[in-house]
Amino acid sequence: MAKMRNPFKELEASLREVPPGMKKKVMNDIAAAKLIMDMGSLFSFNLGAALKRLFRTQKNS
């Protein structure tokens, strides 16, 4: 039986360490993007639900 080549092992062998400066920049960019998405979610997607809860509690009081 012929030994099958595993292409994933070849991909793993070609991996190299990322320079620390580039890794830090990418992580900062990801953190900034996550913050922007969270802020957008807070002010747009949940605004309707928050207003609905606000008016519902005002009626009961």
PyMOL Python script that loads the backbone (N, CA, C, O; Angstrom):
from pymol import cmd

cmd.read_pdbstr("""\
ATOM      1  N   MET A   1       0.844  -1.176   0.000  1.00  0.00           N
ATOM      2  CA  MET A   1       0.000   0.000   0.000  1.00  0.00           C
ATOM      3  C   MET A   1       0.897   1.249   0.000  1.00  0.00           C
ATOM      4  O   MET A   1       1.812   1.371   0.814  1.00  0.00           O
ATOM      5  N   ALA A   2       0.619   2.146  -0.907  1.00  0.00           N
ATOM      6  CA  ALA A   2       1.427   3.363  -1.033  1.00  0.00           C
ATOM      7  C   ALA A   2       1.056   4.332   0.092  1.00  0.00           C
ATOM      8  O   ALA A   2      -0.106   4.448   0.480  1.00  0.00           O
ATOM      9  N   LYS A   3       2.064   5.013   0.596  1.00  0.00           N
ATOM     10  CA  LYS A   3       1.831   5.983   1.663  1.00  0.00           C
ATOM     11  C   LYS A   3       1.213   7.247   1.062  1.00  0.00           C
ATOM     12  O   LYS A   3       1.748   7.817   0.111  1.00  0.00           O
ATOM     13  N   MET A   4       0.081   7.677   1.626  1.00  0.00           N
ATOM     14  CA  MET A   4      -0.629   8.861   1.117  1.00  0.00           C
ATOM     15  C   MET A   4       0.038  10.121   1.658  1.00  0.00           C
ATOM     16  O   MET A   4       0.451  10.177   2.816  1.00  0.00           O
ATOM     17  N   ARG A   5       0.133  11.137   0.789  1.00  0.00           N
ATOM     18  CA  ARG A   5       0.661  12.431   1.211  1.00  0.00           C
ATOM     19  C   ARG A   5      -0.406  13.198   1.964  1.00  0.00           C
ATOM     20  O   ARG A   5      -1.566  13.208   1.554  1.00  0.00           O
ATOM     21  N   ASN A   6      -0.037  13.833   3.047  1.00  0.00           N
ATOM     22  CA  ASN A   6      -0.967  14.656   3.815  1.00  0.00           C
ATOM     23  C   ASN A   6      -0.625  16.123   3.551  1.00  0.00           C
ATOM     24  O   ASN A   6       0.392  16.609   4.046  1.00  0.00           O
ATOM     25  N   PRO A   7      -1.449  16.836   2.785  1.00  0.00           N
ATOM     26  CA  PRO A   7      -1.128  18.239   2.465  1.00  0.00           C
ATOM     27  C   PRO A   7      -1.148  19.145   3.692  1.00  0.00           C
ATOM     28  O   PRO A   7      -0.486  20.182   3.700  1.00  0.00           O
ATOM     29  N   PHE A   8      -1.890  18.774   4.718  1.00  0.00           N
ATOM     30  CA  PHE A   8      -1.939  19.606   5.922  1.00  0.00           C
ATOM     31  C   PHE A   8      -0.620  19.563   6.683  1.00  0.00           C
ATOM     32  O   PHE A   8      -0.230  20.553   7.302  1.00  0.00           O
ATOM     33  N   LYS A   9       0.064  18.434   6.643  1.00  0.00           N
ATOM     34  CA  LYS A   9       1.386  18.350   7.276  1.00  0.00           C
ATOM     35  C   LYS A   9       2.371  19.249   6.543  1.00  0.00           C
ATOM     36  O   LYS A   9       3.240  19.854   7.171  1.00  0.00           O
ATOM     37  N   GLU A  10       2.247  19.345   5.226  1.00  0.00           N
ATOM     38  CA  GLU A  10       3.126  20.224   4.455  1.00  0.00           C
ATOM     39  C   GLU A  10       2.854  21.687   4.786  1.00  0.00           C
ATOM     40  O   GLU A  10       3.786  22.485   4.884  1.00  0.00           O
ATOM     41  N   LEU A  11       1.588  22.041   4.957  1.00  0.00           N
ATOM     42  CA  LEU A  11       1.254  23.418   5.336  1.00  0.00           C
ATOM     43  C   LEU A  11       1.812  23.753   6.716  1.00  0.00           C
ATOM     44  O   LEU A  11       2.325  24.852   6.930  1.00  0.00           O
ATOM     45  N   GLU A  12       1.715  22.832   7.629  1.00  0.00           N
ATOM     46  CA  GLU A  12       2.211  23.051   8.992  1.00  0.00           C
ATOM     47  C   GLU A  12       3.716  23.241   9.002  1.00  0.00           C
ATOM     48  O   GLU A  12       4.235  24.026   9.795  1.00  0.00           O
ATOM     49  N   ALA A  13       4.417  22.542   8.142  1.00  0.00           N
ATOM     50  CA  ALA A  13       5.873  22.637   8.101  1.00  0.00           C
ATOM     51  C   ALA A  13       6.334  24.000   7.600  1.00  0.00           C
ATOM     52  O   ALA A  13       7.439  24.429   7.931  1.00  0.00           O
ATOM     53  N   SER A  14       5.511  24.691   6.809  1.00  0.00           N
ATOM     54  CA  SER A  14       5.921  25.978   6.242  1.00  0.00           C
ATOM     55  C   SER A  14       5.592  27.165   7.150  1.00  0.00           C
ATOM     56  O   SER A  14       5.876  28.305   6.781  1.00  0.00           O
ATOM     57  N   LEU A  15       5.008  26.935   8.314  1.00  0.00           N
ATOM     58  CA  LEU A  15       4.663  28.034   9.216  1.00  0.00           C
ATOM     59  C   LEU A  15       5.911  28.644   9.826  1.00  0.00           C
ATOM     60  O   LEU A  15       6.862  27.944  10.175  1.00  0.00           O
ATOM     61  N   ARG A  16       5.887  29.975   9.946  1.00  0.00           N
ATOM     62  CA  ARG A  16       6.984  30.691  10.596  1.00  0.00           C
ATOM     63  C   ARG A  16       6.413  31.639  11.628  1.00  0.00           C
ATOM     64  O   ARG A  16       5.232  31.983  11.573  1.00  0.00           O
ATOM     65  N   GLU A  17       7.235  32.060  12.563  1.00  0.00           N
ATOM     66  CA  GLU A  17       6.805  32.981  13.623  1.00  0.00           C
ATOM     67  C   GLU A  17       6.630  34.381  13.036  1.00  0.00           C
ATOM     68  O   GLU A  17       7.424  34.826  12.207  1.00  0.00           O
ATOM     69  N   VAL A  18       5.573  35.067  13.482  1.00  0.00           N
ATOM     70  CA  VAL A  18       5.279  36.427  13.025  1.00  0.00           C
ATOM     71  C   VAL A  18       6.124  37.399  13.842  1.00  0.00           C
ATOM     72  O   VAL A  18       6.303  37.199  15.044  1.00  0.00           O
ATOM     73  N   PRO A  19       6.646  38.448  13.207  1.00  0.00           N
ATOM     74  CA  PRO A  19       7.402  39.456  13.969  1.00  0.00           C
ATOM     75  C   PRO A  19       6.523  40.076  15.055  1.00  0.00           C
ATOM     76  O   PRO A  19       5.340  40.325  14.827  1.00  0.00           O
ATOM     77  N   PRO A  20       7.098  40.326  16.239  1.00  0.00           N
ATOM     78  CA  PRO A  20       6.291  40.848  17.365  1.00  0.00           C
ATOM     79  C   PRO A  20       5.588  42.173  17.061  1.00  0.00           C
ATOM     80  O   PRO A  20       4.460  42.384  17.507  1.00  0.00           O
ATOM     81  N   GLY A  21       6.230  43.060  16.317  1.00  0.00           N
ATOM     82  CA  GLY A  21       5.599  44.341  15.989  1.00  0.00           C
ATOM     83  C   GLY A  21       4.361  44.165  15.135  1.00  0.00           C
ATOM     84  O   GLY A  21       3.350  44.833  15.352  1.00  0.00           O
ATOM     85  N   MET A  22       4.437  43.274  14.170  1.00  0.00           N
ATOM     86  CA  MET A  22       3.291  43.032  13.291  1.00  0.00           C
ATOM     87  C   MET A  22       2.167  42.347  14.060  1.00  0.00           C
ATOM     88  O   MET A  22       0.994  42.662  13.862  1.00  0.00           O
ATOM     89  N   LYS A  23       2.521  41.414  14.935  1.00  0.00           N
ATOM     90  CA  LYS A  23       1.513  40.713  15.731  1.00  0.00           C
ATOM     91  C   LYS A  23       0.772  41.700  16.634  1.00  0.00           C
ATOM     92  O   LYS A  23      -0.448  41.624  16.773  1.00  0.00           O
ATOM     93  N   LYS A  24       1.510  42.617  17.239  1.00  0.00           N
ATOM     94  CA  LYS A  24       0.899  43.611  18.122  1.00  0.00           C
ATOM     95  C   LYS A  24      -0.033  44.532  17.337  1.00  0.00           C
ATOM     96  O   LYS A  24      -1.120  44.859  17.814  1.00  0.00           O
ATOM     97  N   LYS A  25       0.383  44.959  16.125  1.00  0.00           N
ATOM     98  CA  LYS A  25      -0.446  45.827  15.304  1.00  0.00           C
ATOM     99  C   LYS A  25      -1.740  45.127  14.899  1.00  0.00           C
ATOM    100  O   LYS A  25      -2.814  45.726  14.949  1.00  0.00           O
ATOM    101  N   VAL A  26      -1.641  43.872  14.502  1.00  0.00           N
ATOM    102  CA  VAL A  26      -2.838  43.124  14.109  1.00  0.00           C
ATOM    103  C   VAL A  26      -3.779  42.956  15.288  1.00  0.00           C
ATOM    104  O   VAL A  26      -4.989  43.124  15.138  1.00  0.00           O
ATOM    105  N   MET A  27      -3.253  42.630  16.448  1.00  0.00           N
ATOM    106  CA  MET A  27      -4.097  42.455  17.635  1.00  0.00           C
ATOM    107  C   MET A  27      -4.769  43.778  18.030  1.00  0.00           C
ATOM    108  O   MET A  27      -5.926  43.779  18.451  1.00  0.00           O
ATOM    109  N   ASN A  28      -4.057  44.893  17.898  1.00  0.00           N
ATOM    110  CA  ASN A  28      -4.659  46.200  18.196  1.00  0.00           C
ATOM    111  C   ASN A  28      -5.764  46.529  17.199  1.00  0.00           C
ATOM    112  O   ASN A  28      -6.806  47.064  17.579  1.00  0.00           O
ATOM    113  N   ASP A  29      -5.540  46.210  15.920  1.00  0.00           N
ATOM    114  CA  ASP A  29      -6.567  46.450  14.903  1.00  0.00           C
ATOM    115  C   ASP A  29      -7.811  45.600  15.174  1.00  0.00           C
ATOM    116  O   ASP A  29      -8.934  46.079  15.012  1.00  0.00           O
ATOM    117  N   ILE A  30      -7.623  44.370  15.577  1.00  0.00           N
ATOM    118  CA  ILE A  30      -8.752  43.494  15.896  1.00  0.00           C
ATOM    119  C   ILE A  30      -9.515  44.028  17.105  1.00  0.00           C
ATOM    120  O   ILE A  30     -10.746  44.016  17.122  1.00  0.00           O
ATOM    121  N   ALA A  31      -8.783  44.496  18.117  1.00  0.00           N
ATOM    122  CA  ALA A  31      -9.435  45.048  19.308  1.00  0.00           C
ATOM    123  C   ALA A  31     -10.239  46.301  18.955  1.00  0.00           C
ATOM    124  O   ALA A  31     -11.339  46.497  19.469  1.00  0.00           O
ATOM    125  N   ALA A  32      -9.691  47.149  18.077  1.00  0.00           N
ATOM    126  CA  ALA A  32     -10.410  48.360  17.672  1.00  0.00           C
ATOM    127  C   ALA A  32     -11.666  47.993  16.884  1.00  0.00           C
ATOM    128  O   ALA A  32     -12.721  48.594  17.090  1.00  0.00           O
ATOM    129  N   ALA A  33     -11.566  47.021  15.992  1.00  0.00           N
ATOM    130  CA  ALA A  33     -12.731  46.598  15.214  1.00  0.00           C
ATOM    131  C   ALA A  33     -13.808  46.019  16.119  1.00  0.00           C
ATOM    132  O   ALA A  33     -14.995  46.275  15.917  1.00  0.00           O
ATOM    133  N   LYS A  34     -13.399  45.235  17.121  1.00  0.00           N
ATOM    134  CA  LYS A  34     -14.365  44.659  18.061  1.00  0.00           C
ATOM    135  C   LYS A  34     -15.050  45.755  18.873  1.00  0.00           C
ATOM    136  O   LYS A  34     -16.254  45.682  19.118  1.00  0.00           O
ATOM    137  N   LEU A  35     -14.303  46.757  19.286  1.00  0.00           N
ATOM    138  CA  LEU A  35     -14.887  47.877  20.028  1.00  0.00           C
ATOM    139  C   LEU A  35     -15.912  48.619  19.174  1.00  0.00           C
ATOM    140  O   LEU A  35     -16.991  48.962  19.656  1.00  0.00           O
ATOM    141  N   ILE A  36     -15.578  48.865  17.912  1.00  0.00           N
ATOM    142  CA  ILE A  36     -16.504  49.563  17.022  1.00  0.00           C
ATOM    143  C   ILE A  36     -17.767  48.730  16.819  1.00  0.00           C
ATOM    144  O   ILE A  36     -18.871  49.275  16.825  1.00  0.00           O
ATOM    145  N   MET A  37     -17.620  47.424  16.642  1.00  0.00           N
ATOM    146  CA  MET A  37     -18.796  46.564  16.467  1.00  0.00           C
ATOM    147  C   MET A  37     -19.655  46.554  17.725  1.00  0.00           C
ATOM    148  O   MET A  37     -20.882  46.595  17.636  1.00  0.00           O
ATOM    149  N   ASP A  38     -19.024  46.500  18.896  1.00  0.00           N
ATOM    150  CA  ASP A  38     -19.783  46.512  20.149  1.00  0.00           C
ATOM    151  C   ASP A  38     -20.522  47.839  20.344  1.00  0.00           C
ATOM    152  O   ASP A  38     -21.669  47.852  20.790  1.00  0.00           O
ATOM    153  N   MET A  39     -19.869  48.943  20.014  1.00  0.00           N
ATOM    154  CA  MET A  39     -20.512  50.243  20.146  1.00  0.00           C
ATOM    155  C   MET A  39     -21.676  50.363  19.157  1.00  0.00           C
ATOM    156  O   MET A  39     -22.737  50.886  19.499  1.00  0.00           O
ATOM    157  N   GLY A  40     -21.473  49.881  17.942  1.00  0.00           N
ATOM    158  CA  GLY A  40     -22.545  49.909  16.954  1.00  0.00           C
ATOM    159  C   GLY A  40     -23.729  49.069  17.394  1.00  0.00           C
ATOM    160  O   GLY A  40     -24.882  49.462  17.218  1.00  0.00           O
ATOM    161  N   SER A  41     -23.443  47.930  17.958  1.00  0.00           N
ATOM    162  CA  SER A  41     -24.501  47.050  18.459  1.00  0.00           C
ATOM    163  C   SER A  41     -25.252  47.718  19.602  1.00  0.00           C
ATOM    164  O   SER A  41     -26.475  47.619  19.693  1.00  0.00           O
ATOM    165  N   LEU A  42     -24.530  48.383  20.453  1.00  0.00           N
ATOM    166  CA  LEU A  42     -25.151  49.040  21.601  1.00  0.00           C
ATOM    167  C   LEU A  42     -26.111  50.139  21.167  1.00  0.00           C
ATOM    168  O   LEU A  42     -27.201  50.268  21.724  1.00  0.00           O
ATOM    169  N   PHE A  43     -25.714  50.932  20.175  1.00  0.00           N
ATOM    170  CA  PHE A  43     -26.507  52.093  19.796  1.00  0.00           C
ATOM    171  C   PHE A  43     -27.495  51.849  18.666  1.00  0.00           C
ATOM    172  O   PHE A  43     -28.381  52.676  18.448  1.00  0.00           O
ATOM    173  N   SER A  44     -27.373  50.739  17.941  1.00  0.00           N
ATOM    174  CA  SER A  44     -28.307  50.562  16.831  1.00  0.00           C
ATOM    175  C   SER A  44     -29.198  49.343  17.005  1.00  0.00           C
ATOM    176  O   SER A  44     -30.422  49.475  16.986  1.00  0.00           O
ATOM    177  N   PHE A  45     -28.633  48.186  17.171  1.00  0.00           N
ATOM    178  CA  PHE A  45     -29.429  46.969  17.208  1.00  0.00           C
ATOM    179  C   PHE A  45     -30.286  46.878  18.463  1.00  0.00           C
ATOM    180  O   PHE A  45     -31.423  46.411  18.399  1.00  0.00           O
ATOM    181  N   ASN A  46     -29.770  47.308  19.577  1.00  0.00           N
ATOM    182  CA  ASN A  46     -30.485  47.149  20.844  1.00  0.00           C
ATOM    183  C   ASN A  46     -31.309  48.380  21.215  1.00  0.00           C
ATOM    184  O   ASN A  46     -31.970  48.385  22.253  1.00  0.00           O
ATOM    185  N   LEU A  47     -31.282  49.406  20.397  1.00  0.00           N
ATOM    186  CA  LEU A  47     -32.001  50.630  20.731  1.00  0.00           C
ATOM    187  C   LEU A  47     -33.505  50.395  20.789  1.00  0.00           C
ATOM    188  O   LEU A  47     -34.176  50.887  21.695  1.00  0.00           O
ATOM    189  N   GLY A  48     -34.036  49.645  19.826  1.00  0.00           N
ATOM    190  CA  GLY A  48     -35.472  49.364  19.815  1.00  0.00           C
ATOM    191  C   GLY A  48     -35.906  48.588  21.037  1.00  0.00           C
ATOM    192  O   GLY A  48     -36.926  48.911  21.646  1.00  0.00           O
ATOM    193  N   ALA A  49     -35.156  47.576  21.402  1.00  0.00           N
ATOM    194  CA  ALA A  49     -35.501  46.773  22.579  1.00  0.00           C
ATOM    195  C   ALA A  49     -35.394  47.602  23.856  1.00  0.00           C
ATOM    196  O   ALA A  49     -36.214  47.460  24.763  1.00  0.00           O
ATOM    197  N   ALA A  50     -34.386  48.464  23.924  1.00  0.00           N
ATOM    198  CA  ALA A  50     -34.227  49.295  25.118  1.00  0.00           C
ATOM    199  C   ALA A  50     -35.380  50.281  25.257  1.00  0.00           C
ATOM    200  O   ALA A  50     -35.896  50.486  26.355  1.00  0.00           O
ATOM    201  N   LEU A  51     -35.786  50.894  24.141  1.00  0.00           N
ATOM    202  CA  LEU A  51     -36.918  51.827  24.198  1.00  0.00           C
ATOM    203  C   LEU A  51     -38.212  51.112  24.557  1.00  0.00           C
ATOM    204  O   LEU A  51     -39.034  51.643  25.305  1.00  0.00           O
ATOM    205  N   LYS A  52     -38.392  49.914  24.028  1.00  0.00           N
ATOM    206  CA  LYS A  52     -39.596  49.139  24.331  1.00  0.00           C
ATOM    207  C   LYS A  52     -39.666  48.832  25.832  1.00  0.00           C
ATOM    208  O   LYS A  52     -40.722  48.962  26.451  1.00  0.00           O
ATOM    209  N   ARG A  53     -38.528  48.424  26.406  1.00  0.00           N
ATOM    210  CA  ARG A  53     -38.495  48.146  27.853  1.00  0.00           C
ATOM    211  C   ARG A  53     -38.724  49.418  28.655  1.00  0.00           C
ATOM    212  O   ARG A  53     -39.388  49.384  29.691  1.00  0.00           O
ATOM    213  N   LEU A  54     -38.180  50.546  28.187  1.00  0.00           N
ATOM    214  CA  LEU A  54     -38.338  51.806  28.895  1.00  0.00           C
ATOM    215  C   LEU A  54     -39.810  52.201  28.968  1.00  0.00           C
ATOM    216  O   LEU A  54     -40.313  52.556  30.034  1.00  0.00           O
ATOM    217  N   PHE A  55     -40.491  52.138  27.834  1.00  0.00           N
ATOM    218  CA  PHE A  55     -41.897  52.525  27.813  1.00  0.00           C
ATOM    219  C   PHE A  55     -42.789  51.531  28.535  1.00  0.00           C
ATOM    220  O   PHE A  55     -43.801  51.919  29.118  1.00  0.00           O
ATOM    221  N   ARG A  56     -42.430  50.259  28.506  1.00  0.00           N
ATOM    222  CA  ARG A  56     -43.194  49.259  29.220  1.00  0.00           C
ATOM    223  C   ARG A  56     -43.097  49.491  30.717  1.00  0.00           C
ATOM    224  O   ARG A  56     -44.093  49.365  31.429  1.00  0.00           O
ATOM    225  N   THR A  57     -41.905  49.830  31.207  1.00  0.00           N
ATOM    226  CA  THR A  57     -41.760  50.048  32.648  1.00  0.00           C
ATOM    227  C   THR A  57     -42.408  51.375  33.062  1.00  0.00           C
ATOM    228  O   THR A  57     -42.889  51.500  34.188  1.00  0.00           O
ATOM    229  N   GLN A  58     -42.426  52.356  32.170  1.00  0.00           N
ATOM    230  CA  GLN A  58     -43.077  53.627  32.497  1.00  0.00           C
ATOM    231  C   GLN A  58     -44.588  53.462  32.634  1.00  0.00           C
ATOM    232  O   GLN A  58     -45.205  54.128  33.465  1.00  0.00           O
ATOM    233  N   LYS A  59     -45.192  52.586  31.833  1.00  0.00           N
ATOM    234  CA  LYS A  59     -46.628  52.349  31.927  1.00  0.00           C
ATOM    235  C   LYS A  59     -46.995  51.700  33.252  1.00  0.00           C
ATOM    236  O   LYS A  59     -48.024  52.028  33.843  1.00  0.00           O
ATOM    237  N   ASN A  60     -46.156  50.779  33.719  1.00  0.00           N
ATOM    238  CA  ASN A  60     -46.448  50.041  34.957  1.00  0.00           C
ATOM    239  C   ASN A  60     -46.265  50.909  36.202  1.00  0.00           C
ATOM    240  O   ASN A  60     -46.877  50.637  37.234  1.00  0.00           O
ATOM    241  N   SER A  61     -45.445  51.932  36.122  1.00  0.00           N
ATOM    242  CA  SER A  61     -45.155  52.751  37.297  1.00  0.00           C
ATOM    243  C   SER A  61     -46.260  53.735  37.604  1.00  0.00           C
ATOM    244  O   SER A  61     -46.160  54.495  38.567  1.00  0.00           O
TER     245      SER A  61
END
""", "prot")
cmd.dss("prot")
cmd.show_as("cartoon", "prot")
cmd.util.cbc("prot")
cmd.orient("prot")
